[in-house]
Amino acid sequence: MDRYYWGIDLGGTKIECIVIDRETDQSVIRERIATESSKGYEHILDQIKTLIDRCADKLGQYPQAVGFGTPGTLDPIHGVMKNCNTTALNGKALDKDLNELLNIKPVLANDANCFALAETHYGVVKRTKPDAQIVFGIIMGTRSWLRNCD
């Protein structure tokens, strides 16, 4: 088993990687690069690979699996991304493309769901309302927030 948990937050403006030690639950690497989504889908894939390669070089170990928080969802019937605000991802088989590019097992989940789940099990919900039956989280992406500040 891999000693580390690897996670990627795939956003419209940045891609962030975190590597957590399974034994200590401590972050050992946290890096980010620009998504540059206006350059298209293939460029986004290249940015993901660049970031994972960079983190693997620092760690001295390449991941066996990576969890991806994505801005949309993988359609379970058609196998392509849908409802992504990073529109270059829509209609693409992101999990298959990442598998081929990185030669790892990618595990995709919607980033808002990841956020709510993390807060429930490790964050503010666990600390303040551990018996909560319903958790509601809101994510405001960087671009939408910036547009509303004009």
ABEGO torsion letter per residue (X at the ends): XBABBBBBBBBAABBBBBBBBAAAGBBABBBBBBAGAAAEAAAAAAAAAAAAAAAAAAAGBBBABBBBBBBEBBBAAAGBBBGBABAAABGBBAAAAAAAAAGBBBBBBBAAAAAAAAAAAABAAAAABAABABBBBBBBBAAAAAAAAX
